[in-house]
Amino acid sequence: MVQEKILVIGACGQIGRELTAALRLKFGQQQVLASDIQAQGNLSADMYPYFRLDVTDAAALETLIAEEKITQIYHLAAMLSASGEKNPKKAWDLNMDSLLSVLELSVKYNVKKVFWPSSIAIFGPDSEKISTPQQGVTEPTTVYGISKAAGEYWCKYYFDKFGLDVRSIRYPGLISYTGAPGGGTTDYAVDIFHHAVEDKPFTCFLKEDTVLPMMYMEDAIRATLELMDAPKDKVLVRTAYNLAALSFSPQALTEEIVKLVPDFKVVYAPDFRQQIADSWPGSIDDSAARTDWGWEPAFNLEAMVKDMLLNLKELQEN
C-alpha cells in the first residue's frame, strides 16, 4: 500500500491550521506537509514540516509537488470576500491562478486526490434565500464569489477531462477559537467571542437580524475528511457540495452568548459587508451531501457557543 504524502496549501489560515492538525493525526506528522507564504520564523513548532510557498509561483509549487512525491493536495489559499473587495484583481489572481496551477500539476504528477474549498459566496441576490438548493441560481456579487463559482467548474472540467479526483464543499461561515478573523463577511461570528471573553463591547458590522449559514470548525473539518474518505463512486457532485449546520443572526448569537456572559454588550454599525451578506442565503439545502456520503452536523448553536467560550477562556488564561 502506497503511503500518502499530503500537501496543505494555505496551512496558516483559518481552516488550514485545524485541517493540517487533523490530517497529521490521521496520516502521521511527517506525511503531511504544511505550506503558506509566512516565513518559518513566525511559526509554532507544531506546524512543521513546513515549506514557505507563494502558491502563485507555479514553478516553486511544481518543484515541491515533484520532489516530495505528493499524493494528495488540500488547496486552501485564497483571499476572502471582504478583503477581496478591497483588492479585486489581486484576489482574482490569487484565487484563480493558484487553483489552475494546482489542477494542472496534479494531472502532470498523478496526484490521487485534490480538495479545494468553495463557498456560499457563489450565491447571489437572485438565489433562493431559504434552503438554497444544490443546483440553485449562482450569481455572485463579489470577486471572491466569482472566483469560487468559476473554480467549481474548473474542478469539474479537470474531473471530466482528465479524471482528476477533485472534491469540494461550499463552506458556510466558519467559527473557530484557534485563529483570528480572516477578512470574511461572516467573521463577526468569530470576533464577537473574542470581545465577550475579554469583557469588551462589540460593534457588529452586520444588522442584528441578518441570518446567514454558519458552521463550527470542528464540524467543517470532519465534513472535509469524510468527503475525502468517501468512495469515489459516491462523490456524485463534481462542482462542490452544499454543506449546512447552523443558521443564525447576530442578535440570536448575542442572546446565546449573554446566557453565559450576562454583561456582554453589542452595538450595530452595518458597513459595506452588509450588502455582501444581503446577497447570500439564510439557509442551505445540503441533502446531496447527506445522501451521497452521509454528512450530518454535530453542533447546534448552544453547544457551539459553550465550546467557543470555554476554549477561548482557556487560551486567555494560558
N, C-alpha and C positions, 0 to 999 in steps of 0.2 A: 504494500500500500504506500503510495507516494505521500510524503509528509508535506502538509500545507506550508506555504510561505506567503504571508499576508502583508500587504502594504496598505496602511491607512493614510490617506492624503487629507490634510486639514485636521491632524490629530490633536491640535491645541485648542480647537474650537469648542462650542457648546456641546455638540454631540460627540465630537472626536475623542475627548478625554475619557468619557464614560464607555464609549463603544470600544476604544482601544483596550481599556482595562478588562472589559467583558470578554473580548476576543482572546486576550492573554490568559485569562482563567481557563478558557476552553481549549486553546491550542498550545499554550506554553509561551512564556515571556519572550524567548529568543525567536519564536516563529512569527511574531507579529511586529513588523517594523513601523514605527511612528514617523511621520514626516509632516513638516509645516515650514512656513517661512521664518519662524522665530529662530534666533540664534541659540545655540546649545547652552550657553552660559546662563540663560534665563530660566532653565527648566529644572524641575524636581527630578530626583533620581529615578522615580517610578516611570518616567517617560522613555527611558532607554530600553532597547536600542532605538536610536533616533537619528534621522537624517534631515539636515536642513535642505529644504527644497522649495524653489519657486516653481509652482506647477505650470506656469505659463512658459517656462523654459523646457520645450519639448525634448531637446537633446539631453538635458540633465535627467528628465523623467525616464527617457529611454535607457540611459545608462544604468539607472537604479533598477529598473524592471529586469533588464538583461543580466546584470551582474549578480543580482540577488535571486534570480530564478523565481520570480513572483508567480504564484498560482491563483491568488485572489486579490482584488483591489476594492477598497472601500473609498470612494472619491467624495469627500465631504466639503472640500474647499469651495467657498462661494462668498459673494458679497450679498448681504441680506436686504430686505425690502426698503427700510428707511434709509440705510446707508447708500443703497444703490440709487435712490432718487437724487442724492446729492452729487453722485459721480456716475451718470448713466453709461457713458462709453467705457469707463474703467470696469464697471460691474459687468457689462456685456462681454468684454474681452476676457475677464477672469472666468466668468461662469460658463461661457460657451467654448472658448478656445481650449480651455483645460479639459473639458468633457470630450471634445473631439480628439484631442491627443490621447486621452486615456482609452477611448474606444479603439482608435486606430492601432495603438501599440499593443492593446490586449489581443487583437486579432493577430498581429505580427508575431507575438511571443507566446501564443497559445495559452493565454490566461484563462483559467477554467470558469471563473465567476467574477462578475463586477456588480457592486452595489453603488447606486447613485441616488441621492435623495431628491425627490420632487417636493411639492408644497401645495397647500390650499391656495397659495397666491396665484395659481393658474386660473382660478375662477375670477369672475368679474361682475359688474353691475347687473348684467342680464342673466347670470347664473341663478338657478333655483336656490333660495336662501335657506330653506328648511329641508333637511335630509337630501342634500345635493347628491345627485346620482353619480355613479361611476362614469357614465357616458354623458354627463351633463355639459351644458354650454361652458366653454372656456374662452373668456375674452379678458385676459389680464390687463390691468391698468398700470402696472409698474414694470420697470425694466427687469427686476428680479422675477416677477411672474412670467413675463415674456420669455426670459431665458429658460425658465423651468418648463414652460409649455413646449418650446422648441426642443429642449433637451429630451423630453419624453419621446418625441417622435424620432429623434436621432437614436435613442436607445432601441426602440422598436425596429428601426431600419437596420441596425447592426445585428439584431437577433434574426430578422427575416433574411437579410442578405448574406450574412457570414456565419450564422449560427452561434454568435457570441451570447453567452448566458448572462444577460444584463437584467437585474431586478431592481425595482424601485417602489418607494412608498411616497404618497403625498402626505407629508407630515403636517399636522395642525400646529398650533403654537405649543412650544415645548417648555416645560418648567423644571428647573434643576437647581439644587443648592450648591453644586460644585463649581460653578463658574459665574462670572458677571454677565449682565445683559449684553447681547452681541449686535445690536443695531436693527432688531426686528420690530415690527409693529405690535406683536404680541408680547414683547419683552417687559411691558409694565407688570405682567403677572409673575415675573422674577424679581424685579426691582422692589416691588411692594413688600415682599417678605423681608428683604434686607433692611428696609426702613422700619418695619414692625419690630424686629429683634433688636434694633439699635435705638428704639424709643424715639423715633423721629417721625414727624408728619410726612405724608407722601402726597406729591402733586401728580395726578394721573393725566396723561396726555390724550386719553380717550374719554368719551362721555360715559356717565355712570351706567347707562343701560345698553351699552354696546356688547352684544353677545357674540362670542367667537368660539370656534372649536379649539380645544386645548388638550394637552396630554402630559402626564407626569413622565419625566425622563426614564424612570425605571420601566414603565410600560413600553416606551418608544424603543429602548434598547432591546427589550425582549422581543418585540414585534420584528425588529430588524433581523435578529438572529433566527427567529422562527421562519421568516420568509426565506432567508438564505439556506436554511436547512431543509426546506420543503423539496420533495422530489420534483425534478424538472417538469414532468408532465402535469403537475398540479399547479404550476405557475402559469395561469391562462391569460393574465393581463400583462402585456409586454410594453405598455407605456408606463403607468405607475398605478399602484393600488390606492384607492381611498382608504383612510385609516381614521378611526374615531375613538374617543374615550369620554371626554367631558365637553360640555358647552356651558359657559357662564359669562356673566358681565362683571365689570369691575366692582359694581355695587354688591353683587352676590358673593364675590370673593372677599370683599371687605367685611361683610357681615359674618362670614365664616371665621375670618382672622380675629375679629373682635370678640368672638366667643372665648378665645384663648388669650388675647391681648386686649383687655377691656378699654384701655385708654388710647388705643390707636386711632389716629385721625387721618382722613383722606379728603383732599380738595380736588376739584376737577378743572383742568385748563386744557381743553382739546386743542391740538395743533394740526399740522399737515398730515399727521398719521391717521387722524380721524377719517379723512377722505379715503385713505387706503383701506382701513377697517370696514368702512361702509360698503366697499365693493366686494367684500368677502362673504362667504356663507356664515350662517349662525350654527348650523349643524350639518353633519356629513353622513351619508349612507355608505357604510363600509361592508355591506352584505357580501360583496365579492370576496373580500379578504377572509371573512368568517367562513364562507362556504369552501373556498379553494384550499386554504391552508390552516384553517381552524383558529383564526385570530379572535381573542377575547381580552378586553382590558381588565386589570385587577384593581385599579384605584378609582374611587369616586372622589367628589370634591372634599368631603370631610376628611377622608383618610389622607389625601394628598396634602391638605393644609396642616394637619397634625404632623406628618412626617417632615415636611419642609421646615416648619418652625423648630421642631426637635433637633434636626440636623444642623440648621444654621446656628442655633444657640450653642450647640456643642463645638462648632467651628469657632464661634466667637470666644468661647471660654478657653479654647486651646491656642 
